Amino acid sequence: MNALLIAVLAAAFGYVGVAAVLGDAASANLVVGYVVASGLAAAVSYVRPGWAARVKWAWIILSLVVIYGIISGPLNYLRLNA
């Protein structure tokens, strides 16, 4: 069960990271994926306390990737005079 939870966390982090860099980083799908990945990170940290520090740093890196995707991505939807 623990291995499955970690695999799901890795898949969620991978999806969010790739979607943030290659797609629209502020889309609804990415926001939901980021929230789910954050919840999974909390669950893995609770189930496997020894992994908490590694999961925390992976989550921080994922957050920085999402921020990079938002800053460098297309921001046409933010224009008020479209």
C-alpha positions as CSV (number, residue, x, y, z in Angstrom):
1,M,0.0,0.0,0.0
2,N,2.8,2.4,0.8
3,A,4.5,1.7,-2.5
4,L,1.3,2.4,-4.3
5,L,0.8,5.7,-2.5
6,I,4.3,6.8,-3.3
7,A,3.8,5.8,-7.0
8,V,0.6,7.8,-7.2
9,L,2.4,10.8,-5.6
10,A,5.2,10.5,-8.1
11,A,2.7,10.3,-11.0
12,A,0.7,13.3,-9.7
13,F,3.9,15.4,-9.3
14,G,5.1,14.3,-12.7
15,Y,1.7,15.3,-14.3
16,V,1.7,18.7,-12.6
17,G,5.3,19.4,-13.4
18,V,5.0,18.6,-17.1
19,A,1.7,20.3,-17.4
20,A,3.1,23.5,-15.8
21,V,6.1,23.7,-18.1
22,L,4.5,22.6,-21.3
23,G,0.9,23.8,-20.9
24,D,-1.1,26.5,-19.4
25,A,0.1,26.7,-15.8
26,A,-3.0,28.5,-14.5
27,S,-5.6,26.2,-16.0
28,A,-8.2,24.6,-13.9
29,N,-6.8,21.1,-14.6
30,L,-3.4,22.1,-13.3
31,V,-4.8,23.8,-10.2
32,V,-6.8,20.6,-9.3
33,G,-3.7,18.5,-10.0
34,Y,-1.6,20.7,-7.8
35,V,-4.1,20.5,-5.0
36,V,-4.4,16.7,-5.3
37,A,-0.6,16.4,-5.4
38,S,-0.3,18.5,-2.3
39,G,-2.9,16.3,-0.5
40,L,-1.0,13.2,-1.6
41,A,2.2,14.7,-0.3
42,A,0.6,15.3,3.1
43,A,-0.7,11.7,3.1
44,V,2.6,10.2,2.2
45,S,4.3,12.3,4.9
46,Y,1.7,11.0,7.4
47,V,1.9,7.3,6.3
48,R,5.7,7.3,5.9
49,P,7.2,9.7,8.5
50,G,10.7,8.8,7.3
51,W,9.9,10.2,3.9
52,A,8.5,13.5,5.1
53,A,11.7,15.5,4.5
54,R,12.1,14.2,1.0
55,V,8.5,14.7,0.2
56,K,8.7,18.2,1.5
57,W,11.6,19.1,-0.7
58,A,9.9,17.4,-3.7
59,W,6.8,19.5,-3.1
60,I,8.9,22.7,-2.8
61,I,10.6,22.0,-6.1
62,L,7.2,21.2,-7.7
63,S,5.8,24.5,-6.4
64,L,8.8,26.4,-7.9
65,V,8.2,24.6,-11.3
66,V,4.5,25.7,-11.2
67,I,5.5,29.3,-10.4
68,Y,8.0,29.2,-13.2
69,G,5.3,27.9,-15.5
70,I,2.9,30.6,-14.5
71,I,5.5,33.4,-15.0
72,S,6.9,32.1,-18.3
73,G,3.7,30.8,-19.8
74,P,1.1,32.5,-22.0
75,L,-0.7,35.2,-20.0
76,N,-3.2,36.3,-22.6
77,Y,-6.1,35.3,-20.3
78,L,-5.0,37.9,-17.8
79,R,-5.4,40.9,-20.1
80,L,-8.4,43.0,-19.1
81,N,-8.8,44.7,-22.5
82,A,-9.0,41.5,-24.5
